[in-house]
Amino acid sequence: MGALFFGATVTVLNLDSDEEQTYRIVGDDEADFKQNLISVNSPIARGLIGKEEDDVVVIKTPGGEVEFEVIKVEYL
């Protein structure tokens, strides 16, 4: 699919907890974490921008470092 950018819907696997999660990267004014809409300026989005499917990335979050694998990138 190519690299992940603003507007993408991304499915990631949290390699620490083995949980899969899907997020859509949106602008600050649209962000709603409960609806899995994350701001392009959030730590998770900043860590994922430019990554591709099968990439593994370590993201610094308020709760500590979390390792994610990019499972799927879509532009819906």
N, CA, C and O atoms as a Tripos MOL2 file, in Angstrom:
@<TRIPOS>MOLECULE
protein
  304   303    76     0     0
PROTEIN
NO_CHARGES

@<TRIPOS>ATOM
      1 N           0.8230   -1.1900    0.0000 N.3       1 MET1
      2 CA          0.0000    0.0000    0.0000 C.3       1 MET1
      3 C           0.8630    1.2480    0.0000 C.2       1 MET1
      4 O           0.4320    2.2820   -0.5100 O.2       1 MET1
      5 N           2.0530    1.1890    0.5480 N.am      2 GLY2
      6 CA          2.8990    2.3730    0.6010 C.3       2 GLY2
      7 C           2.9760    2.9410    2.0030 C.2       2 GLY2
      8 O           2.4370    2.3840    2.9600 O.2       2 GLY2
      9 N           3.6590    4.0620    2.0910 N.am      3 ALA3
     10 CA          3.9140    4.6770    3.3870 C.3       3 ALA3
     11 C           2.6490    5.2880    3.9850 C.2       3 ALA3
     12 O           1.7100    5.6540    3.2770 O.2       3 ALA3
     13 N           2.6620    5.3810    5.2840 N.am      4 LEU4
     14 CA          1.5240    5.8840    6.0530 C.3       4 LEU4
     15 C           1.6200    7.4010    6.2020 C.2       4 LEU4
     16 O           2.6590    7.9280    6.6020 O.2       4 LEU4
     17 N           0.5270    8.1010    5.8760 N.am      5 PHE5
     18 CA          0.4830    9.5550    5.9880 C.3       5 PHE5
     19 C          -0.8400    9.9900    6.5890 C.2       5 PHE5
     20 O          -1.6950    9.1630    6.9050 O.2       5 PHE5
     21 N          -1.0010   11.3100    6.7450 N.am      6 PHE6
     22 CA         -2.2400   11.9120    7.2410 C.3       6 PHE6
     23 C          -3.4300   11.3670    6.4540 C.2       6 PHE6
     24 O          -3.3740   11.2550    5.2290 O.2       6 PHE6
     25 N          -4.4960   11.0320    7.1580 N.am      7 GLY7
     26 CA         -5.7070   10.5200    6.5250 C.3       7 GLY7
     27 C          -5.7650    9.0070    6.4360 C.2       7 GLY7
     28 O          -6.8040    8.4470    6.0840 O.2       7 GLY7
     29 N          -4.6760    8.3430    6.7470 N.am      8 ALA8
     30 CA         -4.6360    6.8870    6.6490 C.3       8 ALA8
     31 C          -5.4090    6.2370    7.7860 C.2       8 ALA8
     32 O          -5.5170    6.7830    8.8840 O.2       8 ALA8
     33 N          -5.9410    5.0650    7.4970 N.am      9 THR9
     34 CA         -6.4600    4.1770    8.5270 C.3       9 THR9
     35 C          -5.4190    3.0750    8.6670 C.2       9 THR9
     36 O          -5.0860    2.4020    7.6910 O.2       9 THR9
     37 N          -4.9130    2.8950    9.8630 N.am     10 VAL10
     38 CA         -3.8100    1.9660   10.0850 C.3      10 VAL10
     39 C          -4.1930    0.9550   11.1560 C.2      10 VAL10
     40 O          -4.7470    1.3080   12.1970 O.2      10 VAL10
     41 N          -3.8890   -0.3030   10.8800 N.am     11 THR11
     42 CA         -4.0610   -1.3630   11.8630 C.3      11 THR11
     43 C          -2.6760   -1.7460   12.3620 C.2      11 THR11
     44 O          -1.7850   -2.0700   11.5770 O.2      11 THR11
     45 N          -2.5120   -1.7040   13.6750 N.am     12 VAL12
     46 CA         -1.2270   -2.0270   14.2800 C.3      12 VAL12
     47 C          -1.4060   -3.1560   15.2910 C.2      12 VAL12
     48 O          -2.4850   -3.3510   15.8500 O.2      12 VAL12
     49 N          -0.3330   -3.8840   15.5060 N.am     13 LEU13
     50 CA         -0.2960   -4.9200   16.5320 C.3      13 LEU13
     51 C           0.6420   -4.4410   17.6250 C.2      13 LEU13
     52 O           1.8200   -4.1860   17.3740 O.2      13 LEU13
     53 N           0.1180   -4.3190   18.8410 N.am     14 ASN14
     54 CA          0.9370   -3.9750   19.9950 C.3      14 ASN14
     55 C           1.7130   -5.2400   20.3610 C.2      14 ASN14
     56 O           1.1290   -6.2120   20.8410 O.2      14 ASN14
     57 N           3.0090   -5.2290   20.1380 N.am     15 LEU15
     58 CA          3.8130   -6.4310   20.3460 C.3      15 LEU15
     59 C           4.0150   -6.7490   21.8200 C.2      15 LEU15
     60 O           4.4130   -7.8620   22.1630 O.2      15 LEU15
     61 N           3.7440   -5.7820   22.6970 N.am     16 ASP16
     62 CA          3.8590   -6.0270   24.1320 C.3      16 ASP16
     63 C           2.6250   -6.7530   24.6650 C.2      16 ASP16
     64 O           2.7430   -7.6690   25.4800 O.2      16 ASP16
     65 N           1.4420   -6.3420   24.2030 N.am     17 SER17
     66 CA          0.1930   -6.9190   24.7230 C.3      17 SER17
     67 C          -0.4610   -7.8930   23.7470 C.2      17 SER17
     68 O          -1.4250   -8.5700   24.1050 O.2      17 SER17
     69 N           0.0550   -7.9740   22.5100 N.am     18 ASP18
     70 CA         -0.4920   -8.8290   21.4520 C.3      18 ASP18
     71 C          -1.9150   -8.4180   21.0640 C.2      18 ASP18
     72 O          -2.7080   -9.2480   20.6190 O.2      18 ASP18
     73 N          -2.2320   -7.1260   21.2380 N.am     19 GLU19
     74 CA         -3.5520   -6.6070   20.8760 C.3      19 GLU19
     75 C          -3.4670   -5.8490   19.5580 C.2      19 GLU19
     76 O          -2.5400   -5.0730   19.3290 O.2      19 GLU19
     77 N          -4.4570   -6.0900   18.6930 N.am     20 GLU20
     78 CA         -4.5440   -5.3850   17.4260 C.3      20 GLU20
     79 C          -5.4810   -4.1920   17.5950 C.2      20 GLU20
     80 O          -6.5210   -4.2970   18.2450 O.2      20 GLU20
     81 N          -5.1050   -3.0580   17.0030 N.am     21 GLN21
     82 CA         -5.9120   -1.8440   17.1140 C.3      21 GLN21
     83 C          -5.8850   -1.1190   15.7800 C.2      21 GLN21
     84 O          -4.8690   -1.1180   15.0860 O.2      21 GLN21
     85 N          -7.0100   -0.5000   15.4220 N.am     22 THR22
     86 CA         -7.0940    0.2760   14.1920 C.3      22 THR22
     87 C          -7.3320    1.7400   14.5360 C.2      22 THR22
     88 O          -8.2020    2.0670   15.3440 O.2      22 THR22
     89 N          -6.5510    2.6150   13.9130 N.am     23 TYR23
     90 CA         -6.6580    4.0550   14.1230 C.3      23 TYR23
     91 C          -6.7800    4.7590   12.7780 C.2      23 TYR23
     92 O          -6.3060    4.2580   11.7580 O.2      23 TYR23
     93 N          -7.4180    5.9200   12.7870 N.am     24 ARG24
     94 CA         -7.4100    6.8060   11.6220 C.3      24 ARG24
     95 C          -6.6740    8.0660   12.0400 C.2      24 ARG24
     96 O          -6.9520    8.6330   13.0970 O.2      24 ARG24
     97 N          -5.7350    8.5030   11.2120 N.am     25 ILE25
     98 CA         -4.9400    9.6830   11.5280 C.3      25 ILE25
     99 C          -5.6460   10.9090   10.9650 C.2      25 ILE25
    100 O          -5.8390   11.0340    9.7560 O.2      25 ILE25
    101 N          -6.0270   11.8110   11.8670 N.am     26 VAL26
    102 CA         -6.8450   12.9760   11.5170 C.3      26 VAL26
    103 C          -6.2050   14.2500   12.0650 C.2      26 VAL26
    104 O          -5.1880   14.1980   12.7570 O.2      26 VAL26
    105 N          -6.8100   15.3880   11.7490 N.am     27 GLY27
    106 CA         -6.3490   16.6650   12.2810 C.3      27 GLY27
    107 C          -6.6810   16.7970   13.7550 C.2      27 GLY27
    108 O          -7.4930   16.0430   14.2900 O.2      27 GLY27
    109 N          -6.0450   17.7630   14.4080 N.am     28 ASP28
    110 CA         -6.2510   17.9740   15.8430 C.3      28 ASP28
    111 C          -7.7250   18.1670   16.1980 C.2      28 ASP28
    112 O          -8.1900   17.6520   17.2140 O.2      28 ASP28
    113 N          -8.4580   18.9040   15.3680 N.am     29 ASP29
    114 CA         -9.8560   19.2190   15.6780 C.3      29 ASP29
    115 C         -10.7950   18.0360   15.5060 C.2      29 ASP29
    116 O         -11.9160   18.0660   16.0120 O.2      29 ASP29
    117 N         -10.3620   16.9930   14.8030 N.am     30 GLU30
    118 CA        -11.1970   15.8050   14.5900 C.3      30 GLU30
    119 C         -10.8620   14.6650   15.5550 C.2      30 GLU30
    120 O         -11.6090   13.6910   15.6490 O.2      30 GLU30
    121 N          -9.7620   14.7840   16.2580 N.am     31 ALA31
    122 CA         -9.2650   13.6870   17.0900 C.3      31 ALA31
    123 C         -10.2700   13.3100   18.1750 C.2      31 ALA31
    124 O         -10.8290   14.1730   18.8520 O.2      31 ALA31
    125 N         -10.4880   12.0130   18.3270 N.am     32 ASP32
    126 CA        -11.3710   11.4550   19.3580 C.3      32 ASP32
    127 C         -10.8800   10.0420   19.6330 C.2      32 ASP32
    128 O         -11.2460    9.0990   18.9310 O.2      32 ASP32
    129 N         -10.0470    9.9030   20.6630 N.am     33 PHE33
    130 CA         -9.3970    8.6190   20.9240 C.3      33 PHE33
    131 C         -10.4060    7.5030   21.1480 C.2      33 PHE33
    132 O         -10.1470    6.3570   20.7820 O.2      33 PHE33
    133 N         -11.5590    7.8220   21.7450 N.am     34 LYS34
    134 CA        -12.5840    6.7980   21.9910 C.3      34 LYS34
    135 C         -13.1360    6.2280   20.6860 C.2      34 LYS34
    136 O         -13.6210    5.0960   20.6570 O.2      34 LYS34
    137 N         -13.0630    7.0120   19.6040 N.am     35 GLN35
    138 CA        -13.5170    6.5420   18.2940 C.3      35 GLN35
    139 C         -12.3350    6.1250   17.4130 C.2      35 GLN35
    140 O         -12.4860    5.9410   16.2060 O.2      35 GLN35
    141 N         -11.1560    5.9780   18.0330 N.am     36 ASN36
    142 CA         -9.9300    5.5820   17.3410 C.3      36 ASN36
    143 C          -9.4950    6.5760   16.2750 C.2      36 ASN36
    144 O          -8.8530    6.2030   15.2930 O.2      36 ASN36
    145 N          -9.8490    7.8540   16.4750 N.am     37 LEU37
    146 CA         -9.3940    8.9350   15.6030 C.3      37 LEU37
    147 C          -8.2670    9.6450   16.3370 C.2      37 LEU37
    148 O          -8.5030   10.3340   17.3300 O.2      37 LEU37
    149 N          -7.0360    9.4760   15.8470 N.am     38 ILE38
    150 CA         -5.8960   10.0530   16.5570 C.3      38 ILE38
    151 C          -5.3220   11.2360   15.7830 C.2      38 ILE38
    152 O          -5.2480   11.2260   14.5540 O.2      38 ILE38
    153 N          -4.9200   12.2480   16.5350 N.am     39 SER39
    154 CA         -4.3410   13.4500   15.9460 C.3      39 SER39
    155 C          -3.0250   13.1290   15.2570 C.2      39 SER39
    156 O          -2.2320   12.3220   15.7420 O.2      39 SER39
    157 N          -2.8090   13.7720   14.1230 N.am     40 VAL40
    158 CA         -1.5510   13.6270   13.4020 C.3      40 VAL40
    159 C          -0.3700   14.0580   14.2760 C.2      40 VAL40
    160 O           0.7690   13.6690   14.0170 O.2      40 VAL40
    161 N          -0.6400   14.8590   15.3100 N.am     41 ASN41
    162 CA          0.4100   15.3340   16.2130 C.3      41 ASN41
    163 C           0.5710   14.4790   17.4650 C.2      41 ASN41
    164 O           1.4060   14.7890   18.3150 O.2      41 ASN41
    165 N          -0.2110   13.4120   17.5960 N.am     42 SER42
    166 CA         -0.1120   12.5420   18.7700 C.3      42 SER42
    167 C           1.1740   11.7140   18.6970 C.2      42 SER42
    168 O           1.7130   11.5040   17.6100 O.2      42 SER42
    169 N           1.6650   11.2440   19.8410 N.am     43 PRO43
    170 CA          2.8830   10.4220   19.8230 C.3      43 PRO43
    171 C           2.7460    9.1810   18.9380 C.2      43 PRO43
    172 O           3.6900    8.8140   18.2380 O.2      43 PRO43
    173 N           1.5850    8.5350   18.9630 N.am     44 ILE44
    174 CA          1.4030    7.3290   18.1480 C.3      44 ILE44
    175 C           1.4750    7.6780   16.6670 C.2      44 ILE44
    176 O           2.2040    7.0340   15.9130 O.2      44 ILE44
    177 N           0.7240    8.6930   16.2450 N.am     45 ALA45
    178 CA          0.7240    9.0780   14.8270 C.3      45 ALA45
    179 C           2.1090    9.5340   14.3810 C.2      45 ALA45
    180 O           2.5750    9.1480   13.3100 O.2      45 ALA45
    181 N           2.7670   10.3530   15.1970 N.am     46 ARG46
    182 CA          4.1100   10.8330   14.8270 C.3      46 ARG46
    183 C           5.0680    9.6620   14.6320 C.2      46 ARG46
    184 O           5.9280    9.6970   13.7520 O.2      46 ARG46
    185 N           4.9170    8.6250   15.4560 N.am     47 GLY47
    186 CA          5.7790    7.4560   15.3230 C.3      47 GLY47
    187 C           5.4590    6.6000   14.1150 C.2      47 GLY47
    188 O           6.3290    5.8990   13.5980 O.2      47 GLY47
    189 N           4.2060    6.6520   13.6600 N.am     48 LEU48
    190 CA          3.7820    5.8120   12.5380 C.3      48 LEU48
    191 C           3.9360    6.4790   11.1740 C.2      48 LEU48
    192 O           4.0660    5.7870   10.1640 O.2      48 LEU48
    193 N           3.9230    7.8130   11.1280 N.am     49 ILE49
    194 CA          4.0060    8.5300    9.8540 C.3      49 ILE49
    195 C           5.2550    8.0890    9.0820 C.2      49 ILE49
    196 O           6.3590    8.0600    9.6270 O.2      49 ILE49
    197 N           5.0610    7.7530    7.8200 N.am     50 GLY50
    198 CA          6.1620    7.3370    6.9560 C.3      50 GLY50
    199 C           6.4680    5.8520    7.0040 C.2      50 GLY50
    200 O           7.2470    5.3540    6.1900 O.2      50 GLY50
    201 N           5.8670    5.1370    7.9460 N.am     51 LYS51
    202 CA          6.1000    3.6990    8.0490 C.3      51 LYS51
    203 C           5.2410    2.9480    7.0260 C.2      51 LYS51
    204 O           4.2880    3.5070    6.4830 O.2      51 LYS51
    205 N           5.5780    1.6930    6.7680 N.am     52 GLU52
    206 CA          4.8570    0.8620    5.8180 C.3      52 GLU52
    207 C           4.4280   -0.4310    6.4930 C.2      52 GLU52
    208 O           4.8560   -0.7410    7.6050 O.2      52 GLU52
    209 N           3.5680   -1.1830    5.7970 N.am     53 GLU53
    210 CA          3.1230   -2.4720    6.3270 C.3      53 GLU53
    211 C           4.3390   -3.3370    6.6350 C.2      53 GLU53
    212 O           5.3200   -3.3370    5.8920 O.2      53 GLU53
    213 N           4.2630   -4.0660    7.7310 N.am     54 ASP54
    214 CA          5.2950   -4.9670    8.2530 C.3      54 ASP54
    215 C           6.4270   -4.2450    8.9780 C.2      54 ASP54
    216 O           7.3020   -4.9020    9.5420 O.2      54 ASP54
    217 N           6.4360   -2.9000    8.9800 N.am     55 ASP55
    218 CA          7.4380   -2.1720    9.7620 C.3      55 ASP55
    219 C           7.1430   -2.3430   11.2480 C.2      55 ASP55
    220 O           5.9850   -2.4490   11.6510 O.2      55 ASP55
    221 N           8.1910   -2.3680   12.0520 N.am     56 VAL56
    222 CA          8.0630   -2.3950   13.5060 C.3      56 VAL56
    223 C           8.6400   -1.0830   14.0220 C.2      56 VAL56
    224 O           9.7130   -0.6520   13.6020 O.2      56 VAL56
    225 N           7.9070   -0.4580   14.9390 N.am     57 VAL57
    226 CA          8.3140    0.8470   15.4510 C.3      57 VAL57
    227 C           8.1170    0.8800   16.9610 C.2      57 VAL57
    228 O           7.1570    0.3140   17.4840 O.2      57 VAL57
    229 N           9.0360    1.5470   17.6560 N.am     58 VAL58
    230 CA          8.9070    1.7630   19.0960 C.3      58 VAL58
    231 C           8.4430    3.1990   19.2840 C.2      58 VAL58
    232 O           9.0880    4.1340   18.8080 O.2      58 VAL58
    233 N           7.3230    3.3720   19.9790 N.am     59 ILE59
    234 CA          6.7320    4.6910   20.1690 C.3      59 ILE59
    235 C           6.7430    5.0370   21.6510 C.2      59 ILE59
    236 O           6.3310    4.2380   22.4930 O.2      59 ILE59
    237 N           7.2170    6.2340   21.9550 N.am     60 LYS60
    238 CA          7.2090    6.7180   23.3370 C.3      60 LYS60
    239 C           5.8330    7.2940   23.6290 C.2      60 LYS60
    240 O           5.4050    8.2550   22.9900 O.2      60 LYS60
    241 N           5.1460    6.7060   24.5910 N.am     61 THR61
    242 CA          3.8210    7.1670   25.0010 C.3      61 THR61
    243 C           3.9120    7.6480   26.4450 C.2      61 THR61
    244 O           4.9170    7.4020   27.1120 O.2      61 THR61
    245 N           2.8810    8.3280   26.9380 N.am     62 PRO62
    246 CA          2.9030    8.7500   28.3440 C.3      62 PRO62
    247 C           3.1010    7.5820   29.3100 C.2      62 PRO62
    248 O           3.6250    7.7680   30.4090 O.2      62 PRO62
    249 N           2.6830    6.3780   28.9070 N.am     63 GLY63
    250 CA          2.8240    5.2060   29.7580 C.3      63 GLY63
    251 C           4.1360    4.4640   29.5820 C.2      63 GLY63
    252 O           4.3560    3.4410   30.2300 O.2      63 GLY63
    253 N           5.0110    4.9590   28.7170 N.am     64 GLY64
    254 CA          6.2820    4.2970   28.4510 C.3      64 GLY64
    255 C           6.4060    3.9200   26.9860 C.2      64 GLY64
    256 O           5.5400    4.2540   26.1780 O.2      64 GLY64
    257 N           7.4810    3.2250   26.6430 N.am     65 GLU65
    258 CA          7.7060    2.8250   25.2550 C.3      65 GLU65
    259 C           6.8590    1.6110   24.9070 C.2      65 GLU65
    260 O           6.7480    0.6660   25.6880 O.2      65 GLU65
    261 N           6.2600    1.6560   23.7100 N.am     66 VAL66
    262 CA          5.4300    0.5560   23.2270 C.3      66 VAL66
    263 C           5.9030    0.1930   21.8270 C.2      66 VAL66
    264 O           6.1490    1.0690   20.9980 O.2      66 VAL66
    265 N           6.0290   -1.1120   21.5690 N.am     67 GLU67
    266 CA          6.4680   -1.5920   20.2620 C.3      67 GLU67
    267 C           5.2540   -2.0320   19.4460 C.2      67 GLU67
    268 O           4.4500   -2.8470   19.8990 O.2      67 GLU67
    269 N           5.1310   -1.4810   18.2350 N.am     68 PHE68
    270 CA          4.0220   -1.7950   17.3450 C.3      68 PHE68
    271 C           4.5400   -2.3450   16.0270 C.2      68 PHE68
    272 O           5.6040   -1.9490   15.5520 O.2      68 PHE68
    273 N           3.7760   -3.2650   15.4390 N.am     69 GLU69
    274 CA          4.0020   -3.6990   14.0620 C.3      69 GLU69
    275 C           2.8530   -3.1650   13.2250 C.2      69 GLU69
    276 O           1.6910   -3.3070   13.6030 O.2      69 GLU69
    277 N           3.1680   -2.5490   12.0860 N.am     70 VAL70
    278 CA          2.1430   -2.0420   11.1790 C.3      70 VAL70
    279 C           1.5970   -3.2300   10.3870 C.2      70 VAL70
    280 O           2.3210   -3.8540    9.6120 O.2      70 VAL70
    281 N           0.3120   -3.5350   10.5870 N.am     71 ILE71
    282 CA         -0.3260   -4.6740    9.9230 C.3      71 ILE71
    283 C          -0.9130   -4.2680    8.5790 C.2      71 ILE71
    284 O          -0.7010   -4.9440    7.5720 O.2      71 ILE71
    285 N          -1.6570   -3.1520    8.5670 N.am     72 LYS72
    286 CA         -2.3390   -2.7420    7.3420 C.3      72 LYS72
    287 C          -2.4530   -1.2280    7.2960 C.2      72 LYS72
    288 O          -2.7010   -0.5830    8.3150 O.2      72 LYS72
    289 N          -2.2690   -0.6570    6.0900 N.am     73 VAL73
    290 CA         -2.4480    0.7730    5.8500 C.3      73 VAL73
    291 C          -3.4900    0.9220    4.7540 C.2      73 VAL73
    292 O          -3.3510    0.3560    3.6700 O.2      73 VAL73
    293 N          -4.5420    1.6950    5.0460 N.am     74 GLU74
    294 CA         -5.6080    1.9080    4.0700 C.3      74 GLU74
    295 C          -5.9310    3.3920    3.9950 C.2      74 GLU74
    296 O          -5.7550    4.1340    4.9600 O.2      74 GLU74
    297 N          -6.4050    3.8030    2.8360 N.am     75 TYR75
    298 CA         -6.9300    5.1600    2.6540 C.3      75 TYR75
    299 C          -8.3730    4.9990    2.2360 C.2      75 TYR75
    300 O          -8.6640    4.7150    1.0740 O.2      75 TYR75
    301 N          -9.2870    5.1820    3.1960 N.am     76 LEU76
    302 CA        -10.7110    4.9330    2.9580 C.3      76 LEU76
    303 C         -11.4350    6.1960    2.5580 C.2      76 LEU76
    304 O         -12.6420    6.1680    2.3210 O.2      76 LEU76
@<TRIPOS>BOND
     1     1     2 1
     2     2     3 1
     3     3     4 2
     4     3     5 am
     5     5     6 1
     6     6     7 1
     7     7     8 2
     8     7     9 am
     9     9    10 1
    10    10    11 1
    11    11    12 2
    12    11    13 am
    13    13    14 1
    14    14    15 1
    15    15    16 2
    16    15    17 am
    17    17    18 1
    18    18    19 1
    19    19    20 2
    20    19    21 am
    21    21    22 1
    22    22    23 1
    23    23    24 2
    24    23    25 am
    25    25    26 1
    26    26    27 1
    27    27    28 2
    28    27    29 am
    29    29    30 1
    30    30    31 1
    31    31    32 2
    32    31    33 am
    33    33    34 1
    34    34    35 1
    35    35    36 2
    36    35    37 am
    37    37    38 1
    38    38    39 1
    39    39    40 2
    40    39    41 am
    41    41    42 1
    42    42    43 1
    43    43    44 2
    44    43    45 am
    45    45    46 1
    46    46    47 1
    47    47    48 2
    48    47    49 am
    49    49    50 1
    50    50    51 1
    51    51    52 2
    52    51    53 am
    53    53    54 1
    54    54    55 1
    55    55    56 2
    56    55    57 am
    57    57    58 1
    58    58    59 1
    59    59    60 2
    60    59    61 am
    61    61    62 1
    62    62    63 1
    63    63    64 2
    64    63    65 am
    65    65    66 1
    66    66    67 1
    67    67    68 2
    68    67    69 am
    69    69    70 1
    70    70    71 1
    71    71    72 2
    72    71    73 am
    73    73    74 1
    74    74    75 1
    75    75    76 2
    76    75    77 am
    77    77    78 1
    78    78    79 1
    79    79    80 2
    80    79    81 am
    81    81    82 1
    82    82    83 1
    83    83    84 2
    84    83    85 am
    85    85    86 1
    86    86    87 1
    87    87    88 2
    88    87    89 am
    89    89    90 1
    90    90    91 1
    91    91    92 2
    92    91    93 am
    93    93    94 1
    94    94    95 1
    95    95    96 2
    96    95    97 am
    97    97    98 1
    98    98    99 1
    99    99   100 2
   100    99   101 am
   101   101   102 1
   102   102   103 1
   103   103   104 2
   104   103   105 am
   105   105   106 1
   106   106   107 1
   107   107   108 2
   108   107   109 am
   109   109   110 1
   110   110   111 1
   111   111   112 2
   112   111   113 am
   113   113   114 1
   114   114   115 1
   115   115   116 2
   116   115   117 am
   117   117   118 1
   118   118   119 1
   119   119   120 2
   120   119   121 am
   121   121   122 1
   122   122   123 1
   123   123   124 2
   124   123   125 am
   125   125   126 1
   126   126   127 1
   127   127   128 2
   128   127   129 am
   129   129   130 1
   130   130   131 1
   131   131   132 2
   132   131   133 am
   133   133   134 1
   134   134   135 1
   135   135   136 2
   136   135   137 am
   137   137   138 1
   138   138   139 1
   139   139   140 2
   140   139   141 am
   141   141   142 1
   142   142   143 1
   143   143   144 2
   144   143   145 am
   145   145   146 1
   146   146   147 1
   147   147   148 2
   148   147   149 am
   149   149   150 1
   150   150   151 1
   151   151   152 2
   152   151   153 am
   153   153   154 1
   154   154   155 1
   155   155   156 2
   156   155   157 am
   157   157   158 1
   158   158   159 1
   159   159   160 2
   160   159   161 am
   161   161   162 1
   162   162   163 1
   163   163   164 2
   164   163   165 am
   165   165   166 1
   166   166   167 1
   167   167   168 2
   168   167   169 am
   169   169   170 1
   170   170   171 1
   171   171   172 2
   172   171   173 am
   173   173   174 1
   174   174   175 1
   175   175   176 2
   176   175   177 am
   177   177   178 1
   178   178   179 1
   179   179   180 2
   180   179   181 am
   181   181   182 1
   182   182   183 1
   183   183   184 2
   184   183   185 am
   185   185   186 1
   186   186   187 1
   187   187   188 2
   188   187   189 am
   189   189   190 1
   190   190   191 1
   191   191   192 2
   192   191   193 am
   193   193   194 1
   194   194   195 1
   195   195   196 2
   196   195   197 am
   197   197   198 1
   198   198   199 1
   199   199   200 2
   200   199   201 am
   201   201   202 1
   202   202   203 1
   203   203   204 2
   204   203   205 am
   205   205   206 1
   206   206   207 1
   207   207   208 2
   208   207   209 am
   209   209   210 1
   210   210   211 1
   211   211   212 2
   212   211   213 am
   213   213   214 1
   214   214   215 1
   215   215   216 2
   216   215   217 am
   217   217   218 1
   218   218   219 1
   219   219   220 2
   220   219   221 am
   221   221   222 1
   222   222   223 1
   223   223   224 2
   224   223   225 am
   225   225   226 1
   226   226   227 1
   227   227   228 2
   228   227   229 am
   229   229   230 1
   230   230   231 1
   231   231   232 2
   232   231   233 am
   233   233   234 1
   234   234   235 1
   235   235   236 2
   236   235   237 am
   237   237   238 1
   238   238   239 1
   239   239   240 2
   240   239   241 am
   241   241   242 1
   242   242   243 1
   243   243   244 2
   244   243   245 am
   245   245   246 1
   246   246   247 1
   247   247   248 2
   248   247   249 am
   249   249   250 1
   250   250   251 1
   251   251   252 2
   252   251   253 am
   253   253   254 1
   254   254   255 1
   255   255   256 2
   256   255   257 am
   257   257   258 1
   258   258   259 1
   259   259   260 2
   260   259   261 am
   261   261   262 1
   262   262   263 1
   263   263   264 2
   264   263   265 am
   265   265   266 1
   266   266   267 1
   267   267   268 2
   268   267   269 am
   269   269   270 1
   270   270   271 1
   271   271   272 2
   272   271   273 am
   273   273   274 1
   274   274   275 1
   275   275   276 2
   276   275   277 am
   277   277   278 1
   278   278   279 1
   279   279   280 2
   280   279   281 am
   281   281   282 1
   282   282   283 1
   283   283   284 2
   284   283   285 am
   285   285   286 1
   286   286   287 1
   287   287   288 2
   288   287   289 am
   289   289   290 1
   290   290   291 1
   291   291   292 2
   292   291   293 am
   293   293   294 1
   294   294   295 1
   295   295   296 2
   296   295   297 am
   297   297   298 1
   298   298   299 1
   299   299   300 2
   300   299   301 am
   301   301   302 1
   302   302   303 1
   303   303   304 2
@<TRIPOS>SUBSTRUCTURE
     1 MET1         2 RESIDUE 1 A MET
     2 GLY2         6 RESIDUE 1 A GLY
     3 ALA3        10 RESIDUE 1 A ALA
     4 LEU4        14 RESIDUE 1 A LEU
     5 PHE5        18 RESIDUE 1 A PHE
     6 PHE6        22 RESIDUE 1 A PHE
     7 GLY7        26 RESIDUE 1 A GLY
     8 ALA8        30 RESIDUE 1 A ALA
     9 THR9        34 RESIDUE 1 A THR
    10 VAL10       38 RESIDUE 1 A VAL
    11 THR11       42 RESIDUE 1 A THR
    12 VAL12       46 RESIDUE 1 A VAL
    13 LEU13       50 RESIDUE 1 A LEU
    14 ASN14       54 RESIDUE 1 A ASN
    15 LEU15       58 RESIDUE 1 A LEU
    16 ASP16       62 RESIDUE 1 A ASP
    17 SER17       66 RESIDUE 1 A SER
    18 ASP18       70 RESIDUE 1 A ASP
    19 GLU19       74 RESIDUE 1 A GLU
    20 GLU20       78 RESIDUE 1 A GLU
    21 GLN21       82 RESIDUE 1 A GLN
    22 THR22       86 RESIDUE 1 A THR
    23 TYR23       90 RESIDUE 1 A TYR
    24 ARG24       94 RESIDUE 1 A ARG
    25 ILE25       98 RESIDUE 1 A ILE
    26 VAL26      102 RESIDUE 1 A VAL
    27 GLY27      106 RESIDUE 1 A GLY
    28 ASP28      110 RESIDUE 1 A ASP
    29 ASP29      114 RESIDUE 1 A ASP
    30 GLU30      118 RESIDUE 1 A GLU
    31 ALA31      122 RESIDUE 1 A ALA
    32 ASP32      126 RESIDUE 1 A ASP
    33 PHE33      130 RESIDUE 1 A PHE
    34 LYS34      134 RESIDUE 1 A LYS
    35 GLN35      138 RESIDUE 1 A GLN
    36 ASN36      142 RESIDUE 1 A ASN
    37 LEU37      146 RESIDUE 1 A LEU
    38 ILE38      150 RESIDUE 1 A ILE
    39 SER39      154 RESIDUE 1 A SER
    40 VAL40      158 RESIDUE 1 A VAL
    41 ASN41      162 RESIDUE 1 A ASN
    42 SER42      166 RESIDUE 1 A SER
    43 PRO43      170 RESIDUE 1 A PRO
    44 ILE44      174 RESIDUE 1 A ILE
    45 ALA45      178 RESIDUE 1 A ALA
    46 ARG46      182 RESIDUE 1 A ARG
    47 GLY47      186 RESIDUE 1 A GLY
    48 LEU48      190 RESIDUE 1 A LEU
    49 ILE49      194 RESIDUE 1 A ILE
    50 GLY50      198 RESIDUE 1 A GLY
    51 LYS51      202 RESIDUE 1 A LYS
    52 GLU52      206 RESIDUE 1 A GLU
    53 GLU53      210 RESIDUE 1 A GLU
    54 ASP54      214 RESIDUE 1 A ASP
    55 ASP55      218 RESIDUE 1 A ASP
    56 VAL56      222 RESIDUE 1 A VAL
    57 VAL57      226 RESIDUE 1 A VAL
    58 VAL58      230 RESIDUE 1 A VAL
    59 ILE59      234 RESIDUE 1 A ILE
    60 LYS60      238 RESIDUE 1 A LYS
    61 THR61      242 RESIDUE 1 A THR
    62 PRO62      246 RESIDUE 1 A PRO
    63 GLY63      250 RESIDUE 1 A GLY
    64 GLY64      254 RESIDUE 1 A GLY
    65 GLU65      258 RESIDUE 1 A GLU
    66 VAL66      262 RESIDUE 1 A VAL
    67 GLU67      266 RESIDUE 1 A GLU
    68 PHE68      270 RESIDUE 1 A PHE
    69 GLU69      274 RESIDUE 1 A GLU
    70 VAL70      278 RESIDUE 1 A VAL
    71 ILE71      282 RESIDUE 1 A ILE
    72 LYS72      286 RESIDUE 1 A LYS
    73 VAL73      290 RESIDUE 1 A VAL
    74 GLU74      294 RESIDUE 1 A GLU
    75 TYR75      298 RESIDUE 1 A TYR
    76 LEU76      302 RESIDUE 1 A LEU
